[in-house]
Amino acid sequence: MTFQGTVEVKKHRHLLLESLKFEKIDSRHDNIKKAHAKTCQWLMQHPDYADWQDVQKFGEHHGILWISGKPGAGKSTIMKFAVSQASQHGQGTVISFFFNARGEDLEKTVLGLYRSLLYQLLKNIPDLQSVLDDQSAPPLGKDMTCSWSPHKLKSLLLKVIEQLGTHRVTCFIDALDECAEKEVREMLSFFEELGECAASSKTLLYACFSSRHYPHVHIDHGLKLTLEAQAGHAKDLEDYVRTKLKNEDGESPQTMEIVEEIIRKASGVFMWVVLVIDILNREFQKGRMFAVRQRLATIPERLSDLFRDMLVRDNENMDDFRLCIQWVLYSRRPLKRREYYFAMVSGLYPERLEHQCAEKISEEAMDRFVIDSSKGLAETTATPETTDMEPTVQFIHESVRDFLLKDNGIQVIWPEAAPDFEATSNEKLKSCCSSFIKITDLGLLSLFDRVPKPLSKALKLGKAPLLRRELTKGYPFAEYAIRNLFHHADHAAGSTPQIDFMTDFSSTDRADWIVIYNVLQKYEKRRLHETVSLLCILAIHNSACLIRQYLHHDLQERWPRSWPTMENYCTPLHAAIFEDSEDAAVALLSRNGKYLHKVLPGLANEGVDVDHSDSKGRTALLLAAEKGQDRVVKKDPRNLEVAVAKNFVSASRLLLKSGAHVSGDSLRFAVRKSRREMVEILLDGDTDVNSSDERGYTALHLAAELNLEAIAQILLEKGANVQKQDESGRSPLCVASAKGNLSLADVLILGGADVNRADSGGHNALWRAVWSGHVMMAKLLLVNGADIHCAYAGGQTLLHIATQRRKHSVAGMLLAHGARVNQGDQNGRTPLHYAQYSVMFMKKLINNGADVNSRDDTG
């Protein structure tokens, strides 16, 4: 490769690596408070933790440690401590991920987990970044981002583990209960696969998980540690209480009795202790020594009951508290500190907004307001000094959300509002957004004095960054308010009709909203025409409930009969489909559940022109077909081939019922596009499941190549020939083996595939697995009867091939399964002759019995 080529490869790798990162990749870890002095130390000496670290006992626990505990027990704190200790004491490469149910999507899904772990591994071990050259890595978009999927990330993680060799990796994953249960179960299954892969390549992979006691997740191997049952944890609680309790009597018998009672009632829950110490210290500070014991006796033992007790006793500033809870529970994303402050002012004192925006409010004042308005149940998160991320406002612990939503906390605090609390809360948040937008629009007038008129001209002249910077600086809540006004209105619509809101917006507020919206858009193609209709705006924001109310009440707007020229938003239906607002698109096409393409004449009066084309000549329905939105497209295509190509599921089913013939091409097309439902529909027709293309590829060959396990199972159940060979003599199992598609190969073997069947070149599935370096695939084939001693072209054995291709993990596995280390090829050369490029691997062969005195035919 040329120097220029090398530079381009490195640049491409760097861009892919950076695309794995996301803004709050370490947010939860950074926000967990550091362990109190001298606490958590016991974990390092705990027998289970020591056994987990002991290499000699790795075979017993498979590198798995599970720490479980009650909500608020301090699991995240001890996990952060464990990560720090592992990093400091040379436990190989240390990677971690802390799930965060209060965060954004990537903070609470396995997609974020896999991105984070892969990023950390490649960042810490740069030599492994070559895996990003693999075809399974997604392409870079124009904006240098990638569409990462869990499947692609898992594939790359497996390749990384395969290449680690004898390296040691320690992985900590906290708060599994803050991720969807189904995702957690799939993730644990994947970690078992990672563990098997690591074992084959002699990698030591340690994984420490933490979660609540529920949901229960079974693991076959591993050590388990219950946090609140540990003596060391109880001692930590006692030390914390002694340190934090502001009692002048020090170690007096009365004080020790109080300490013991706190520990007893806490039942191992650190969060309970923190809250109770604060309550008792208020009594101490008032000099009410006599009242402390009595107050402690009245404090409930359950954490949720403690929250209830705190709120029932404190009735001050309840309007502040209610709005705080509404924002933290129902904001579309966690609000930044300044956003929260002005969002609260918008709802509590809208008449003071203009004055407050002009004042400089200190961060300390805002932090105090967060604590006061939330009654101590919310906090401003910490952010690393090395970043410019602004702190966000979140609950102090996930148990607060549990209390409010799962333990009927809202019913207790606001019994009159509980039935529709979410909808009425969104109505209030909509009102806050609307109030702030009005004051923001007034503020923009002063900004316009600095830029050319009209605004559209200023934006085209590159003034948008200046305006955007000034706007967000002077009006911190503007961006959230503009982007989420319709989100909150839509979520309120189920309880509060939004007709008046939409009418007022269309007649008086729309122009102002469009101005601010356009200033906030970085890209010109996303800016809206000044005459864009409300219906189009609702479509862009996927406001399906609002659209249904709009159509039901026949709200009419006065907009041009010929739509403004906007590449992506030429009609509301185009806008909905382009923005992937599928709910909005369906709402535009339906009324009372009946699709309006049956009554096209009425659509024109409602601004929904199904046949209107965009600048690229695409009707909205054609655009929907290209984007795979089957719910939107319900028109019957002219034939089954088009229906399959466009994935019109309902239409395909209807055509088959009408007797349409299914070609093999249609079946293979559906398989190639991974359309399981379509495959099932076609197989219910008269298609030949074993028909092949010009290469001899059947639908099962394609499923094997693309790792479509579920589809392969369906094909086998419908009679697919598992032994059928293509033009090169390759069976589906050979294809799956070459690709390393392990689970698919397992399905084929269970379906009767011959593991030793060779292709036209004499190569069987095991040869292809070894050639490609797929350790687990080779192991699976051997376990199912593949011949490890078979000789191939030139008399080479599998061990020759693995050695020659430098697939050391595969070679090690073959040796472990009894491969003949001294068998020669047709020239008398043993694997040791092939291994001269690596002293370390030669030593490995010799340690496994290789004859150092063996000579080939040339002597």
Buried (B, 14 or more C-beta within 10 A) or exposed (E): EEEEEEEEBEEBBEBBBEBBEBEBBBBBBBBBEEBBEEBBBBBBEBEBBEBBBEEEEBEEBBBBBBBBBBBBBBBBBBBBBBBBBBBEEEBBBBBBBBBBBBBBEBBBBBBBBBBBBBBBBBBEBEEBBBBBEEEBBBEBEEEEEBEBEBEBBBBBBBBBBBBBEEBBBBBBBBBBBBBEEEBBBBBBEBBBBBBBBBBBBBBBBBBBBBBBBEEEBEBEEBBEBBBBEBEBBBBBBBBBBBEBBEBEEEEEEEBBEBBEBBBEBBBBBBBBBBBBBEBBBEBBEEEEBEBBBEBBEEBBEBBBBBBBBBBEEEEEEEEBBBBBBBBBBBBBEBBBBBBBBBBBBBBBEBEEBEEBBEEEBEEEEBBEBBBBBBBBBBBBBEBEEEEEBBBBBBBBBBBBBBBBEEBBBBBBBBEEEBEBBBBBBBBBBBBBBBBBBBBBBEBBEEBBEEBEEEBBEBBEEEBBEBBBEBBBEBBBBBBBBBBBBBBBBBBBBEBBEBBEBBBEBBEEBBEBBBBBBBBBBEEEEBBBBBBBBBBBBBBBBBBBBBBBBBBEEEBEBEBEEEBBEBEBBBBBBBBBBBBEBBBBBBBBBBBEEEEBBEEEEEBEEBBBBBEBBBEEEBBBBBBBBEBBBBBBBBEBBEEBBBBBBBBBBBBBBBBBEEEBEBBBBBBBBBBBBBBBEBBBBBBEBEBEBBBBBEEBBBBBBBBBBBBBBBBBBBBBEBEBBBEBBBEEBBBBBBBBBBBBBBEBBBBBBEBEBBBBBBBEEEBBBBBBBBBBBBBBBBBBBBEBEBEBEBBBEEBBBBBBBBBBBBBBBBBBBBBEBEBBBBBBBEEBBBBBBBBEEBEEBBEBBBEBEBEEEBEEEEE
